Amino acid sequence: MFANRQRGHTVDMTSGNSVKMILWFAVPLAAASVIQQLFSLTDLMILGICSGNQGLAAVGVCSWPCWFQVSILTNFGQAACLTTAVRYGAKDETGLRRAVGNIYMVSILLGILLFTVPQGVVVPFLHMQETPAEIFEEAVRYLRIIFGGTLFLLAYNIMSSLLRAMGDSYTSFLAIAVSAVINVVMDIIFVAGFHMGVAGAAAATVISQAVSALICLYRLQDYPMLKPEREFLCPDKEILREYIGLSLPMMAQSLVIAAGGTYVQSCVNQIGVLFAAGVSGAGKIFSLVETGAIALASACASFVSQNVGGRQFERIRTAIRQILGVSLLLAGATGLFLAGMGKPILSLFVEGEAVRFGVEYLNVYSFGVLLMYPMYFLRQTVQALGNVRIPLIAALLQLVVRVLTAGGLTKLIGYSGIYYATVAAWAVSIILIGYVYPRQFRKCREAARA
């Protein structure tokens, strides 16, 4: 009865075939992200053709501040998903509506903050990152426009996460697929047609984000429990403590990861524009294959949260064991794709020696994904079980390892030492999270019984 009143694509994950349910939930998320990344590669090809390696390098040096922006908004969205999914799994309609109202209130304040503050740190950040002078102004323009679209990206992340908490991953697929097409069309108009360079690419991205937010807003009308209602738009200390208690450690985790990535990017920038262009191109291709791991992790988080609310702990334990095997199979296929197709794809939009740098980077990643896949979904699982501190500690370890690897290994083996920084960070993270997961599972189960 609780689910039947919803008119959208809801999925109650507390019963039925666990693995099949997780994978079917993940498929639209993965498909949407793959479509988005394919169109993003098309954007990069357009930019590479019209602006050359310099345009690619300018976008590349902006990758970590952009990643941090997306990650922060995704963190708040993920916290919203976990907060509401538990109540959906417990069939607590009043609690769910109250949680939704408080999430909307926090989102308004967050939007104001994230719209204004980043604009003031663009120039100092790019200086700190040792951005090459020949691409500095282009990078500034790109980031100012991207940060200007923060409100659209926040709206999309919050609404799509609330929909995922109800078991609806279809809307995320629809929103991203449509916005990706819009992004390419706008790129052709702004970059190829009006010759706006990286500024045109940024404007196209912001417009596509606005479209994705509007699609989620339209779909939200099919979910009465997700609509803002005046009686539930009042602060609830318990819910706010829970939501912010989930969000802040995730945000701190993203900040730490971004700090490590920024340090690595500064090492890349010191080597030169060609190296930065090759690494930027490799990063875009890797983002394409990373989508599978992210989608699987998001599906696991929704599954675990709903089943924690429903007190289905044996169901969680069995599903996670099975998904671990699935994740390794997907990682193997991903590694083969990177090793076999990296160079042909890079050659479409990267020129000269930059291709060699990008291929070398992808070859290292082709082995590293065997660590990345299980690390991603176990990290989300631990968070869904209520432990947000361990993923933060894991991020701190990643920061240390990235700095030591990028700074120290390059002195021993040259520039190629940079390639191993991310893989080494994944390795220490999976060791810690793999050790903590079974203990956190038992702790959560015992707390539920008590």
N, C-alpha and C positions, 0 to 999 in steps of 0.2 A: 504493500500500500504506500509505503514511504517513497519508493522509487517510481511507482506507477503514476504518481501525480505529476511527475516531470515529463515534459513533452519532447525532450532532446534525446541525445544518444548516451544515456546513462548506462553504467555497468556496475553491478554489485559484485565486488571481487571476493566476497566472503564465502562463496560457494562455487562449485564447478571445477573444471580442470585448471589448476593453478598456472602451469607453464603455458598452456595454450592461451589462457586469458592474458597473461603478461605479454606474450609475444604479439597477440592480436592488438593489444592496447599500444604496444611499442611501434607496430608497423606504420600507422598513420603519422606518428611523430617522426619516425626515421624517414619516411617518404617525403614529408614536408621539408625536413632539414636537407635531405639530398637535393630536392628540387631547388631549395634556396641556395645551396652551395654551388650547384651547377650553374644557376643564373649568376651567382657571384663571380664564378670563373669567367662567364661570358662578359660580365662587367669589366673584369681585369683584362681580358683580351682586347676589349674596346679601348680601355685606357692605355694598354701597352702599345696598341697600334697607333693611337693618336698622340700619346705623350712619351712613348719609349720607356727605357729603363728608369729614367728620372721620375716619371709619374708613378711607376710601380714602387720605387724606393720611398717616395713621399708617403704613399699609403702604408707601406710596410713599417715605417718608423712610428706610425700612428696606431699600430695594431694593439699594443698593450694598453694604452689609455682607452681605446675603444672596447677592448676585451673587458677591462675593469668596469666600464659603464654598463655593458650588457650583463656582466656577471652580478653586479650589485642589484640590478633590477630583477634578474633571474632569481637571486637569493630571496628577495622579498616575495616574489611570486611562489617560489618553492615552499617557503614558510607558510604562505597562505594556503597552499595545497595541503600541506601536512596538518595544519590546524583544523581545516574544514573536513578533510577526508576521515579523520578519526571520528568526528561527530556523525558523518554520513554513515560510516561503518557501524556505529553504535545506534543508529536510527534515532538520533537526538535532534529533532527538527528545530526546536526552540534554540538549543545551543548553537546549531549551525547558523541560523539566521542572525543570532547575536554576534557570532564570530565574523560573519560576512560584513555586518555593519561596522564593526571595529576595524576591520582590515581596510575598508573604504576610507575611514577617517584618517588612519595612519598614512595611507597612500597619498592623500591630498597634501599633507604636510611634507612627506618625502618628495613629492613632485616639485614643490616650491623650492626646497633645499637643493635638489640635484639639477634644477634648471639654472640656478644662479651661481652656485659656488664653482663648478668646473670651468666656467668661462674665465675666471680670474687666475687660474693656474696653468692655462695652456702654454703660454710663453715660457714661464719658469721651468715647467716640466720638460719641454723640448730642449731647453738649454742643458738641463741636468742630464738628459739622455744623450748629450753630445751629438745632436742632429747635425748632419753636414750642412754647411751654409748654403749650398746650391739648391737645396730642397726645403729649407727652413720655412720660408714664407708660404709655400704651398701647403706644408704640413699644418701651419697655423690656421689657414683658411679651412682646411678639411675638418679639423677638430672643432672649430667654432660652429660650423654648420651641423656636424654630427651631434654635438652637445645641445644644440638648439632644438633638436627633435626628441629630447629626453622624455617629455610628457607623453608623447605618442608611444614610445617604447615601454614606458612604465604601465600605461593603460593596457597595452597588449599583454604584458607579462602577468599582471594581476588577474585580468579577466580570463585569460587562457588557463592559468593555474587553478582558478576556482572551478572552471569547467572540467579540468582533469581530475580534480578531487571528486567530482560526481561520476567519474568514469568516462567522460567525453574527451577523447583525443582526436576525434574527427574534425572538430572546429579548428584546432590548431593547424591541422593539415590544410584545411580549406583556406584559412587566413594567410598562411605562409606561401602556399602555392600561388594564390592570386597576387599577393604583394610582390612575389619574386618576378612575375611576369611584368608587373607595373614598373619594377626597378629597372629591368632591362630596357623597356620602352623609353623610360625617362633618360637612361644612360645614352641611348642612341640619339635622343633629341638634344640633351645638354652637352655631352662630351663630343660625339661625332658631328652633330649638327651645328651647335652654337660654339663649339671649341672652348668649353669652359674648364677643361682639364679636371683636376682632382676636386675642385669646388663643385663641378657639375655632377661628379660621381657621388659626392656627399649629399647634394640636394636630392638626387634620385633615391638615395637610401632613406632619407627622412620622409619623403612622400610615400614610399612603399610601407614604411612603418605606420604612418597615419592610416593607410588603407587596411592594414591588418588589425589595427585597433577598432576601426569602424565595423569590420566583419564580426569581431568578437562581441562588440556592443550589441549588434543586431541579434546574434545568436543567444545572447544572455536573456532575451525576452522569453525564450522557451523554458526558462528555469525560474519559476516563481521564488524559490528559496534563495536565489542569488541576486534578486533585485533589492536595491537599497530601500528600506522602509523606516519611516521616522521613529517608530517605537524602538527600533534596534540600533539607531544611530546615536547611541549614548555610550560613554566610556564604561567598559567593564574591566575592572582591575585584574581579575583572574585571566581573562582572555588576552588582554594587552600584555600582561606579564609573560604568558605563554608564547604569543606571537613575536614579541620583541626579543624574548629569550631565545627563540629559534633564529630570528633574523640577524641579530648582531654578531653572534659567533660565525655565522655563514659569511657575513660581510667582512669580518676580520680575516677570515680564511681567504676570501678573494683578494683582499688588500695585500696579504702576505704573498700569495701566488703572483699577483701583479708586480710586486716589488722585485721578486726574483726574476720574472720575465723582463722587467724593465732593465735590470742589471745586464741580463744576457743581451738585450737589444742594444744597450750602449756599447757592449763589446763588439757586436755586429757592425754598428755604425762606425766604429773606429777603423775597421778594416777597409771600408769604402763603399761607394754607391753600388757598384756591380755586385758585391757580396750581399749587400742589403736587398737588392732586387731579387737575387737568386733565392735567398732565405724567405723573402716575402712571398714569392711564387710557390715555394715548397709549402709554406704555411697555409696558403689557400687550398692547395690540393689535400693537405692533411686534414683541414677543416671539413672537407667533403667526407672523408672516411671516418672522422671522429663522430659524426652524427649518429652512427649506429650505437656506439657506446653510450652517448648521452641519452638517446631515446630509451635504450634498455634500462638505464639507471633511473630515469623519470618514471617509467612503468613500474619498476620494482618499488620505488618510493610510494606511489599511489597504492599499490597492492599491499605493502606492509602496513601503511597507515590505516587503511580500511580494516585490515584483519587484526591490528592492535585494538581498534575500537570494538571489533566483534569478538575479541578474546580468542582468536583462532591461531594459537602459537605453534602448534604442530604443523598446521598448514603452511605457516611462514617458513619453518625450518626445512621442510621437505622441498618447497618451491625454490628456496635460495640455493640448496645443494644442486638442484637440477639446472638452474639458470647459470651456475658457475661453469658447468660443462658447455652449455650453449654459448656462453661468452667467449670461451677459449676457441671454440670452432669458428665463431665470427671473427675473432682476432686473427686466426690463421689465414682466413680468406682475405682479410683486409691487408695483411702483410704481403701476401702474394700480389695483390693488386698494386700496392705501392711500388714493389720491386719491379714489376713488369710494365706498368703503364705510366710511371712517374715521368720518365724522360719525354715520351711522345706528347703528353699533355703539357708539360712545361714548355716545350718548344713552340707551342701555339702562341704564347704571349710573352716569353722571356727570350732575350737575345744574347748571342755571344757567350762569353765566359760565365755569365750569370747562370746559364743552364747547367753547367758542370757543378757549380756550388749547390744549386737546388737539388740535383740528382743525388749528390753525396748526402745531403741532409735527409732526403726521403729514404735512402737505403738504411740509414740508422733507425729511422722511425719504423721501418718494416718489421724489425725485430721487437722494438719497444712496445708495439701495440699489444703484445701478449701480456704485458704488465698493465697496460692502460685499461683494457676492457674490464677485467675483474676488479681493478682498483676503483673505477668509476661507480660500478653498481653496488659494491660493498660499502663505499663511502656514503652513498645515498641511503642504503639500508640501515646503517648505524645511526644516521640522523633521524630516519623515520622511527627508529626504536627509542629515540629520546636522548641520544648522546650527541651533542653538537660540539663538545670540547675536543674530543679525539680527532675529528677531521681538522680542527684548527691547529692542534699540535702537529698533525701530519703536514699541514701547510707550512708551518714554521720549519720543520725538518727539510721540506722541499726547498725553502728559501736558502737555507744553509748549504744544501747540496748543490743547488744551481750556482751559487756564488763560488763555491770551492771548485766546482767542475769547470765552469766557464772561465774563471780567473786563473785557476791553477793548471788545469790540464792543457790549456792553450800554450802555456810556457814549456810544456814537455813535448807536445806533438804538433804544435802550430794551430792555425785557425780551426782545423777540424775538431779540436777539443770542444768547441761550442756546440757541435751537433749532439754531444752526449749529455748535455746539461739537463734537458727535459726528461730523458729516459732514466737517468740516475735519480731524478726527483721522484718519478713514478715508483721506482724500485723501493726506496725507503718508505714511501707512503703505503704501498700494498703490504709491506711487512708489518707495519704498525697496525693498520686497519684490520688485516687478516687475523692478527693476534687478539684484538679487542672484540671483534664481532661476536664470537660465541659467548663471551662473558657478558656483553651487553644484552644479548638475547636472553640469557638466563635471568639477568637482573630485571629486565622488563617483564618477563613472564611471572617472576616471583612477586613483583610489585602489583601486577594485575590480580593475582590470586589473593594477596593480602587485602 
